[in-house]
Amino acid sequence: FALPKRGLLVYPGADFTGRLKVVDIGIPSYLLEEEKISDHVLRFESLSQSIRVREPNSHKGNYGHVLIIAGSKGKTGAAALACQAAARVGAGLVTLGIPESLNSIMEKKLTEVMTEPLAEAEPGFLGIDSFETIKRLMEGKKVLALGPGISTREDTVALVHKIMEESTIPLVVDADGINALSLDLGLLKRVEVDMVLTPHPGEMARLTGLSSKEVQKDRITIARNCAQQYGCYLVLKGARTLIAEPDGSISINPTGNAGMASGGMGDVLTGMIPGFISQGYDISTSTKLAVFMHGLLGDLVAIERGPVGLIAGDLISEIPRVLKAFMEHKLPSSLASEENCQMDWIL
């Protein structure tokens, strides 16, 4: 009644939730407002209202430039997925900083993305000598995504720390970027720009000193405490991904499915978040749009093609279709059908 209950939405309670309907029983809205409720569920109806329609007389410069530092020997796919996702959600330009010996590979993989070969500690791996080039690359960029497939070599970790300490633009940090950060948590207090961290439970465990099981037992409290303590935006990935903000608020994401448990999904999300930031959406809105849409893309593919064999590239190819649905404030019919919507109030 009145509002959805947290235990019905997050696991393990969600295992026992069937079709969920929220019914108005006459509680005055002002009473709910006075409660200052800090936990919310992401909804298509409200998020679609935040999507802007492009002006006819606009150009790529109006939609920002994303810088992505990612990839290492054996992990070029992570860099490619992040770059493609940033471009697909609407970033005007995307530049990838990549170890110089891998640059030719990325120039073949990425047609629409610019690449910048960076100095290596050894072939295929970035080191501290690339920092000055990266610092120059930050000029004119709206946001920097750091970490997918970058490796946890000592030289690379030193570079990640240096970038975080001296970045002049907002940061989105994922994967090996988070692993590097976990080796010096004091960095979180020294970063002077807005930052989004996107850990999965294992990475969150390394950030907090807890085990993955302990993280999973109390995801909301742990995510909230971390975001408040360090003044960052934190996306704790998993079934019912959470977004924790510096003010202590929590957003629960109802989209996504088990078919998305495959490699590269996090790299797509890491590209989507800065792709929205570059277009001028604030950090909170960008993160919510990306997380909700990321799960919705997975749901769309799973419903139409089946969940087994779903891969990260499937999501990227469907982004324009789902963006169009957001701009039209109308879900694709397969997602909106009653049989596929267990929580009709999220729409």
LOPAMI-522568 format. One line per 5 residues: number of its first residue (from 1); their letters; for each residue x, y, z of N, C-alpha, C. Coordinates in steps of 0.1 Angstrom, whole numbers, plus 2048, in hexadecimal, padded with zeros to 3 digits. Layout:
BEGIN
NUM> A> X/Y/Z/X/Y/Z/X/Y/Z; ...
//
This chain:
BEGIN
1> FALPK> 808/7F4/800/800/800/800/809/80D/800; 805/817/7F9/80A/824/7F8/818/825/7F2; 822/81D/7F7/82F/81D/7F2/834/80E/7F1; 83D/80B/7E7/843/7FE/7E7/84D/7FD/7F3; 84E/7F0/7F8/856/7EE/804/864/7E8/7FF
6> RGLLV> 86E/7EE/806/87C/7EB/801/87F/7DB/801; 879/7D4/80B/87C/7C6/80B/876/7BE/800; 86C/7C4/7F9/866/7BD/7EE/86E/7BF/7E1; 877/7C9/7E1/87F/7CC/7D5/88D/7C7/7D5; 893/7C6/7E0/8A1/7C1/7E0/8A2/7B3/7E5
11> YPGAD> 8AC/7AC/7E1/8AE/79E/7E4/8B4/79D/7F2; 8B0/792/7FA/8A9/786/7F5/89A/788/7F5; 894/792/7FB/886/794/7FB/87F/793/7EE; 886/799/7E4/880/799/7D6/87E/78C/7D0; 885/781/7D6/882/774/7D1/874/76F/7D4
16> FTGRL> 86D/776/7DD/860/772/7E1/855/77C/7DD; 859/785/7D5/850/78F/7D0/84A/78B/7C2; 83D/789/7C1/837/786/7B5/834/793/7AD; 828/794/7A8/824/7A1/7A2/821/7AB/7AC; 827/7B7/7AC/826/7C1/7B6/81E/7CD/7B1
21> KVVDI> 814/7D0/7B8/80C/7DC/7B5/80C/7E5/7C1; 80E/7F2/7BF/80D/7FC/7CA/800/803/7C9; 7F8/803/7D4/7EB/809/7D3/7E9/815/7DD; 7E3/81F/7D8/7E1/82B/7E0/7D5/828/7EA; 7D8/82A/7F7/7CD/827/801/7C9/834/808
26> GIPSY> 7CD/83F/802/7C8/84C/808/7D2/853/811; 7DE/84F/812/7E8/856/81B/7EB/863/814; 7E9/86F/81B/7EC/87C/815/7FA/87D/810; 7FD/883/804/80A/884/7FF/813/88C/808; 80E/896/80F/816/89E/817/81D/896/823
31> LLEEE> 816/88C/827/81B/884/832/828/87C/82D; 827/877/820/832/870/81A/83E/87A/818; 83B/886/814/845/890/812/84C/894/81F; 844/894/82A/84A/898/837/854/88D/83C; 851/881/837/85A/876/83C/868/877/836
36> KISDH> 86A/87F/82B/877/881/825/87D/873/822; 876/86B/81A/87A/85E/817/886/85F/80D; 891/858/811/89D/859/809/8A0/84D/800; 898/843/800/89A/837/7F7/88E/837/7ED; 892/836/7E1/889/836/7D6/88B/82B/7CC
41> VLRFE> 881/829/7C3/882/81F/7B8/883/827/7AB; 88C/824/7A2/88D/82A/795/881/826/78D; 87B/830/786/86F/82D/77E/870/833/770; 86B/82C/766/86C/830/759/865/83E/757; 859/83F/75D/851/84B/75B/858/858/75F
46> SLSQS> 85F/858/76A/866/864/76F/873/865/767; 87B/85B/765/887/85C/75E/886/860/750; 87B/85C/749/879/860/73B/877/86F/73A; 871/875/744/86F/883/744/87C/88B/744; 887/885/748/893/88C/749/89B/88C/73C
51> IRVRE> 897/883/733/89E/883/726/89B/88F/71D; 8A5/895/718/8A3/8A1/710/8A2/89E/701; 89A/8A5/6FA/899/8A4/6EC/8A3/8AE/6E6; 8AB/8A9/6DC/8B5/8B1/6D6/8B0/8BD/6CE; 8B6/8C8/6CF/8B3/8D3/6C6/8B7/8D1/6B8
56> PNSHK> 8AF/8D4/6AE/8B3/8D2/6A0/8C0/8D8/69C; 8C3/8E4/6A2/8CF/8EC/69E/8DA/8E9/6A9; 8DE/8DC/6AA/8E9/8D9/6B3/8F3/8D1/6AC; 8FF/8CF/6B3/90A/8C7/6AD/911/8BF/6B8; 91B/8B7/6B4/921/8AE/6BD/927/8B5/6C9
61> GNYGH> 92B/8C1/6C8/931/8C9/6D3/927/8CC/6DE; 91A/8CB/6DA/90F/8CE/6E4/90D/8C2/6EE; 913/8B6/6EA/910/8AA/6F2/91C/8A4/6F9; 927/8AC/6FA/932/8A9/702/93B/89F/6FD; 947/89E/704/952/896/700/956/88D/70C
66> VLIIA> 955/880/70A/959/876/714/967/871/712; 96F/871/71D/97C/86B/71D/97B/85E/725; 980/853/71E/980/846/725/98E/841/725; 993/83D/731/9A0/837/732/99E/828/736; 9A0/81F/72D/99C/811/730/9A5/808/727
71> GSKGK> 9A4/7FB/72A/9AA/7F1/722/9B8/7EE/725; 9BC/7E1/723/9CA/7DC/724/9CB/7D0/71C; 9D6/7CA/71C/9D8/7BD/714/9CE/7B3/719; 9C6/7AE/70F/9BC/7A4/712/9AF/7AA/717; 9AE/7B7/719/9A2/7BD/71E/99D/7C9/715
76> TGAAA> 9A0/7C8/708/99C/7D3/6FF/98D/7D4/6FE; 986/7C8/700/977/7C8/6FE/970/7D1/708; 976/7D2/714/970/7DA/71F/970/7E9/71A; 97B/7ED/715/97C/7FB/710/973/7FE/704; 972/7F4/6FB/969/7F6/6F0/95A/7F7/6F4
81> LACQA> 956/7EE/6FD/948/7EF/701/945/7FC/708; 94D/801/711/94B/80E/718/94A/819/70E; 953/819/704/953/824/6FA/946/824/6F1; 942/818/6ED/936/817/6E5/92A/81B/6EC; 929/817/6F9/91D/81B/701/91D/82A/703
86> AARVG> 928/830/705/928/83F/707/923/846/6FB; 927/841/6EF/923/847/6E2/914/844/6E0; 910/838/6E3/902/835/6E0/8F8/83C/6E8; 8FB/840/6F5/8F1/847/6FD/8F1/856/6F9; 8FB/85A/6F0/8F9/868/6EB/905/871/6ED
91> AGLVT> 910/86D/6F2/91C/875/6F4/920/87B/6E6; 923/888/6E5/927/88D/6D9/934/888/6D3; 93E/886/6DC/94B/880/6D8/950/877/6E3; 957/86D/6DF/95D/864/6E9/96C/862/6E5; 975/863/6EF/983/860/6ED/988/856/6F6
96> LGIPE> 98F/84C/6F1/994/841/6F9/9A3/842/6FB; 9A8/842/707/9B6/841/70A/9BA/832/70C; 9C3/82D/704/9C6/81F/704/9D5/81D/703; 9DA/812/709/9E9/80F/708/9ED/80F/6F9; 9F8/816/6F6/9FC/819/6E8/9FD/80C/6E0
101> SLNSI> A01/801/6E5/A03/7F5/6DD/9F5/7EF/6D9; 9EA/7F3/6E0/9DD/7EE/6DD/9D5/7F8/6D4; 9DB/803/6D1/9D3/80E/6CA/9CE/809/6BD; 9D6/802/6B5/9D2/7FD/6A8/9C6/7F4/6A9; 9C5/7EC/6B4/9BA/7E3/6B6/9AD/7EB/6B8
106> MEKKL> 9AE/7F5/6C0/9A2/7FE/6C3/99E/806/6B7; 9A7/80A/6AF/9A3/812/6A3/99B/809/699; 99E/7FC/69A/996/7F3/692/988/7F0/698; 988/7EE/6A5/97C/7EB/6AD/972/7F7/6AD; 977/803/6AE/96F/80F/6B0/96F/818/6A5
111> TEVMT> 965/819/69D/964/822/692/961/830/696; 957/832/69F/952/83F/6A3/95A/845/6AF; 963/83F/6B4/96B/843/6C0/979/847/6BC; 97E/853/6C2/98C/856/6C0/994/84F/6CA; 9A0/84C/6C6/9A9/845/6CF/9B6/84D/6D1
116> EPLAE> 9BC/84C/6DD/9C8/853/6E1/9D2/848/6E6; 9DD/845/6DF/9E6/83B/6E4/9EE/841/6F0; 9EF/83A/6FB/9F5/83F/707/A02/837/70B; A0B/83D/711/A18/837/715/A15/82B/71E; A1D/820/71C/A1B/814/723/A27/811/72D
121> AEPGF> A23/80A/738/A2D/805/741/A34/7F9/73B; A2C/7F1/734/A31/7E6/72C/A26/7E4/721; A29/7DD/716/A1F/7DB/70B/A12/7D7/711; A08/7DF/70E/9FA/7DB/711/9F5/7E1/71E; 9FE/7E8/726/9FA/7EC/733/9FE/7FB/736
126> LGIDS> 9F5/803/73B/9F8/811/73E/A00/812/74A; A08/81D/74A/A10/821/756/A10/82F/758; A16/834/763/A16/842/767/A1B/84B/75C; A23/847/753/A28/850/749/A1E/855/740; A12/84F/740/A07/854/737/9FF/85F/73D
131> FETIK> A02/863/74A/9F9/86C/751/9F9/87A/74A; A04/87F/746/A04/88D/740/9FC/88D/733; 9FC/883/72B/9F3/882/720/9E5/882/724; 9E1/87A/72E/9D4/879/733/9CF/886/738; 9D8/88D/73F/9D4/89A/745/9D1/8A4/73A
136> RLMEG> 9D8/8A3/72F/9D5/8AC/723/9C8/8A8/71D; 9C6/89B/71C/9B9/896/716/9AD/89A/71E; 9AE/89D/72B/9A3/8A1/733/99E/8AF/72E; 9A6/8B7/728/9A2/8C4/724/997/8C3/71A; 98C/8CA/71D/981/8CB/713/977/8BF/715
141> KKVLA> 97A/8B6/71E/971/8AA/720/968/8AD/72B; 95C/8A7/72B/952/8A9/735/953/89F/741; 959/893/73E/959/889/748/963/87E/744; 969/877/74E/973/86D/74C/96E/860/752; 96E/855/74A/96B/848/74F/978/840/750
146> LGPGI> 97A/839/75B/987/834/75E/985/826/763; 98C/81C/75D/98E/80F/763/98B/802/75C; 981/802/752/97D/7F5/74C/98A/7EF/746; 98D/7E3/74A/998/7DB/744/9A5/7E1/745; 9A8/7EA/74E/9B4/7F2/74E/9C0/7EA/755
151> STRED> 9BD/7E0/75D/9C6/7D7/764/9C9/7DD/772; 9CF/7D4/77A/9D2/7D8/788/9E2/7D7/78A; 9E9/7D9/77F/9F8/7D9/781/9FC/7E5/789; A07/7E4/790/A0C/7EF/799/A0D/7FC/792; A13/7FC/786/A14/808/77E/A07/80F/77A
156> TVALV> 9FD/806/777/9F0/80B/773/9E9/810/77F; 9EA/80A/78A/9E4/80E/797/9E9/81C/79A; 9F6/81E/799/9FB/82C/79B/9F5/836/792; 9F3/833/786/9ED/83C/77C/9DF/83F/780; 9D7/835/784/9C9/837/788/9C9/840/794
161> HKIME> 9D1/83E/79D/9D1/847/7A9/9D4/856/7A5; 9DE/857/79C/9E2/865/798/9D6/86C/790; 9D0/864/787/9C4/86A/780/9B9/86E/78A; 9B6/866/794/9AB/869/79D/9AF/876/7A5; 9BB/877/7A9/9C0/882/7B2/9BF/88F/7AA
166> ESTIP> 9C2/88F/79D/9C4/89B/795/9B9/89D/78B; 9AF/895/78A/9A5/897/780/99E/8A5/782; 99B/8AB/777/994/8B8/778/986/8B7/773; 982/8AA/76F/974/8A8/76A/96E/89C/772; 961/89B/772/95A/890/779/960/882/775
171> LVVDA> 960/879/77E/965/86C/77C/95B/861/77D; 95B/857/774/953/84B/776/95D/840/777; 95E/839/782/968/82F/785/962/821/786; 968/818/77F/963/80A/77F/96E/800/77F; 96B/7F4/782/973/7E8/780/981/7EA/786
176> DGINA> 98C/7E9/77D/999/7EA/783/99C/7F8/788; 995/802/784/996/80F/78B/992/80E/799; 987/807/79C/983/805/7AA/98D/7FC/7B2; 992/7F2/7AB/99C/7EA/7B2/9A8/7F2/7B6; 9AC/7FB/7AD/9B8/803/7B0/9B4/80D/7BC
181> LSLDL> 9A8/812/7BB/9A4/81B/7C6/9A4/814/7D4; 9A0/807/7D4/99F/800/7E0/9AC/7FE/7E7; 9B7/801/7E0/9C5/800/7E6/9C8/80D/7ED; 9C1/817/7EB/9C3/824/7F2/9B6/82C/7F3; 9AE/828/7FD/9A1/82E/7FF/9A2/83D/803
186> GLLKR> 9AD/841/807/9AF/84F/80A/9AD/858/7FE; 9AF/852/7F2/9AC/859/7E5/99E/85F/7E5; 995/857/7EA/987/85C/7EA/985/869/7F0; 98D/86C/7FA/98C/879/801/994/884/7F9; 99D/880/7F0/9A6/889/7E9/9A0/88D/7DB
191> VEVDM> 997/885/7D6/991/889/7C9/989/895/7CB; 98B/89F/7C1/984/8AC/7C2/979/8AE/7B8; 975/8A3/7B1/96B/8A4/7A7/960/89A/7AB; 954/89C/7A5/949/892/7A6/94E/885/7A1; 94A/87A/7A8/94F/86D/7A5/943/863/7A6
196> VLTPH> 943/85A/79C/939/84F/79D/942/842/79D; 93F/83A/7A7/945/82C/7A8/93B/822/7A5; 93F/818/79D/935/80E/798/93A/7FF/79C; 93B/7FC/7A8/940/7EF/7AC/936/7E4/7AB; 93B/7D8/7A8/933/7CC/7AB/936/7C8/7B9
201> PGEMA> 92E/7BE/7BE/930/7BA/7CC/93F/7B7/7D0; 946/7B0/7C7/954/7AD/7CA/95D/7B9/7CC; 95B/7C3/7C3/962/7D0/7C3/95E/7D8/7D0; 951/7D7/7D3/94C/7DE/7DF/952/7D8/7EB; 954/7CB/7EB/95B/7C5/7F7/969/7CA/7F8
206> RLTGL> 970/7CC/7ED/97E/7D1/7EE/97E/7DF/7F3; 974/7E7/7EF/973/7F5/7F4/970/7F6/803; 969/7ED/808/964/7EE/816/96B/7E5/820; 973/7DB/81B/97A/7D2/823/971/7C7/828; 965/7C6/823/95B/7BB/826/95D/7B0/81C
211> SSKEV> 956/7A5/81E/955/79A/814/949/79D/80B; 949/797/800/93E/798/7F6/931/794/7FC; 931/78A/805/925/785/80B/91F/790/815; 928/796/81C/924/7A1/825/91E/7AC/81E; 924/7B0/812/91F/7BB/80A/911/7B7/806
216> QKDRI> 90F/7AB/801/902/7A7/7FC/8F7/7A6/806; 8FB/7A4/813/8F1/7A3/81E/8EB/7B0/821; 8F2/7BB/81F/8ED/7C9/823/8F1/7D3/818; 8ED/7D1/80C/8F2/7D9/801/8EE/7E8/803; 8E2/7EA/807/8DD/7F8/808/8E5/800/812
221> TIARN> 8E7/7FB/81E/8EE/802/829/8FD/804/825; 903/7FA/81F/911/7FB/81B/913/805/810; 90A/805/806/90C/80E/7FB/909/81D/800; 8FF/81E/809/8FC/82C/80E/908/831/816; 90D/829/81F/918/82D/828/924/832/820
226> CAQQY> 927/82A/815/933/82D/80D/931/83A/806; 925/83C/800/923/848/7F8/923/855/801; 91E/853/80D/91E/85F/817/92C/861/81C; 933/857/81F/940/858/825/94A/85F/81C; 949/85C/80F/953/861/805/94D/86B/7FC
231> GCYLV> 941/86F/7FD/93B/879/7F5/93A/876/7E6; 938/869/7E3/938/865/7D5/92A/85F/7D2; 928/85D/7C5/91C/855/7C0/921/847/7BE; 919/83D/7C4/91D/82F/7C3/913/827/7BD; 916/81F/7B3/90D/816/7AC/912/808/7B0
236> LKGAR> 90A/802/7B9/90D/7F4/7BE/905/7EB/7B5; 90D/7E5/7AB/907/7DC/7A1/902/7CF/7A7; 8F9/7C8/79F/8F4/7BC/7A3/8E5/7BB/7A0; 8DF/7B0/7A5/8D0/7B0/7A4/8CA/7BB/7AC; 8C2/7C4/7A6/8BD/7D0/7AD/8C9/7D9/7B0
241> TLIAE> 8D0/7DD/7A5/8DB/7E7/7A7/8D6/7F3/7AF; 8DF/7F8/7B8/8DC/803/7C0/8E4/80F/7BC; 8DF/81B/7BD/8E6/828/7BC/8E6/82F/7C9; 8F1/831/7CF/8F2/839/7DC/8F8/846/7D9; 8F3/851/7DE/8F7/85E/7DB/8FE/864/7E8
246> PDGSI> 906/86F/7E6/90D/875/7F2/903/879/7FD; 8F7/87D/7FA/8ED/881/804/8E7/876/80C; 8EA/869/808/8E5/85E/80F/8D9/857/808; 8D4/85D/7FE/8C8/858/7F7/8CC/84B/7EF; 8C2/842/7ED/8C5/836/7E6/8BA/834/7DB
251> SINPT> 8BE/830/7CF/8B5/82D/7C5/8B7/81E/7C2; 8AB/817/7C1/8AB/809/7BE/8A7/807/7B0; 8AF/800/7A8/8AC/7FE/79A/8A4/7F1/798; 898/7F1/793/890/7E5/791/892/7DE/784; 89B/7E3/77B/89D/7DD/76E/8A9/7D4/76E
256> GNAGM> 8AA/7CB/764/8B5/7C2/763/8B0/7B4/766; 8B9/7AA/762/8B5/79C/763/8C2/793/763; 8C0/787/767/8CB/77E/768/8D3/77B/75B; 8CC/77E/750/8D3/77C/743/8DF/786/741; 8DF/790/74A/8EA/79A/749/8F6/796/751
261> ASGGM> 8F6/78A/756/902/785/75E/90C/780/754; 912/789/74C/91C/785/743/926/790/741; 932/78D/73C/93D/797/73C/93A/7A3/733; 93E/7AE/737/93D/7BB/730/931/7C3/733; 927/7BE/73B/91C/7C6/73E/91F/7D3/746
266> GDVLT> 929/7D1/750/92D/7DD/757/934/7E7/74F; 93B/7E3/745/942/7EC/73C/938/7F4/734; 92D/7EE/730/923/7F6/729/91D/801/733; 91A/7FD/73F/915/807/749/920/812/74B; 92D/80F/74C/937/819/74E/938/823/742
271> GMIPG> 934/81E/736/934/828/72B/927/830/72B; 91C/82A/72F/90F/831/72F/90F/83D/738; 914/83C/744/913/846/74E/91B/853/749; 927/852/745/92E/85E/740/927/863/733; 921/85A/72B/91B/85F/71F/90F/868/722
276> FISQG> 908/866/72D/8FE/86F/731/904/87C/737; 90E/87A/740/914/886/746/919/890/73C; 91F/88B/731/925/893/727/91A/89C/720; 90E/898/720/903/89F/71A/8FD/8AA/723; 902/8AB/72F/8FD/8B6/738/8F4/8B1/743
281> YDIST> 8F0/8A4/743/8E8/89F/74E/8F1/89F/75B; 8EA/8A2/766/8F2/8A2/773/8F6/894/776; 8FF/893/780/905/886/783/8FA/87C/788; 8F1/881/791/8E6/878/796/8DD/873/78B; 8D9/87C/782/8D0/878/777/8D7/86F/76E
286> STKLA> 8E3/872/76A/8EB/86A/761/8EC/85C/766; 8EF/85A/773/8F1/84D/779/8E4/845/779; 8D9/84C/77D/8CC/845/77D/8C7/841/76F; 8C9/84A/765/8C5/847/758/8CD/83B/753; 8DA/83B/755/8E2/830/750/8DF/823/756
291> VFMHG> 8DE/823/763/8DB/816/76A/8CD/810/766; 8C3/819/767/8B6/814/763/8B5/80F/755; 8BB/817/74C/8BB/814/73D/8C3/807/73A; 8CE/806/741/8D7/7FA/740/8CF/7ED/743; 8C8/7ED/74E/8C0/7E2/751/8B4/7DF/748
296> LLGDL> 8AE/7EA/744/8A3/7EA/73A/8A7/7E4/72D; 8B3/7E8/728/8B9/7E2/71C/8BA/7D3/71D; 8BF/7CE/729/8C1/7C0/72B/8B3/7B9/72B; 8A9/7C0/731/89C/7BA/732/896/7B9/723; 898/7C3/71B/893/7C3/70E/899/7B8/706
301> VAIER> 8A6/7B6/706/8AC/7AB/6FF/8A8/79E/704; 8A7/79C/711/8A3/78F/717/895/78B/713; 88C/795/713/87E/792/710/87D/78E/701; 884/795/6F8/883/793/6EA/88B/788/6E4; 897/785/6EB/8A0/77B/6E5/8A3/770/6EF
306> GPVGL> 89F/772/6FC/8A2/768/706/8AE/76C/70E; 8AE/769/71B/8B9/76D/724/8C6/766/723; 8C6/75A/71E/8D2/752/71D/8DA/756/711; 8E6/759/712/8EE/75D/706/8EE/76C/704; 8E7/773/70D/8E7/782/70C/8F5/787/70F
311> IAGDL> 8FA/790/706/908/795/707/907/7A5/708; 912/7AB/70C/912/7B9/70F/910/7C1/702; 915/7BC/6F7/913/7C3/6EA/904/7C4/6E6; 8FC/7BA/6EB/8EE/7BA/6E8/8E7/7C7/6ED; 8EC/7CB/6F9/8E6/7D7/700/8EA/7E3/6F8
316> ISEIP> 8F6/7E5/6F3/8FA/7F1/6EC/8F2/7F3/6DF; 8F0/7E8/6D8/8E8/7E9/6CB/8DA/7EE/6CD; 8D4/7EC/6DA/8C6/7EF/6DC/8C5/7FD/6E3; 8D0/804/6E6/8CF/811/6ED/8C7/81B/6E5; 8C9/81D/6D8/8C1/827/6D1/8B2/825/6D2
321> RVLKA> 8AE/818/6D1/8A0/814/6D2/89A/818/6E0; 8A2/815/6EA/89D/818/6F8/89D/827/6FB; 8A7/82E/6F6/8A8/83D/6F7/89C/843/6F0; 898/83E/6E5/88C/843/6DE/880/841/6E6; 87F/835/6ED/873/833/6F5/873/83C/701
326> FMEHK> 87E/840/706/87F/84A/711/87A/857/70C; 87F/85B/701/87B/868/6FB/86C/869/6F8; 866/85E/6F4/858/85D/6F1/850/85A/6FE; 856/857/709/84F/854/716/847/847/714; 84B/83E/70C/844/832/70A/84D/826/708
331> LPSSL> 84C/81C/710/854/810/70F/851/808/703; 85B/801/6FD/858/7F7/6F3/84E/7ED/6F8; 845/7E9/6EF/839/7E1/6F3/83D/7D4/6FA; 849/7CE/6F7/84C/7C1/6FE/850/7C4/70C; 855/7D0/70F/858/7D3/71D/84C/7D7/725
336> ASEEN> 842/7DE/71E/837/7E3/725/82B/7D9/727; 82C/7CD/721/822/7C4/722/820/7BF/730; 814/7BC/734/811/7B8/741/818/7AC/746; 81A/7A2/73D/820/795/741/82F/797/744; 835/7A2/73E/843/7A4/740/846/7AE/74B
341> CQMDW> 83C/7B4/751/83E/7BE/75B/839/7BA/768; 842/7B6/771/83E/7B1/77E/83B/7BC/788; 83F/7C8/785/83D/7D4/78E/838/7DF/785; 82B/7E0/783/825/7E9/779/827/7F7/77E; 829/7FA/78A/82B/808/78F/838/80E/78B
346> IL> 842/806/787/84F/80C/783/84E/813/776; 843/811/76E/842/817/761/83C/826/763
//
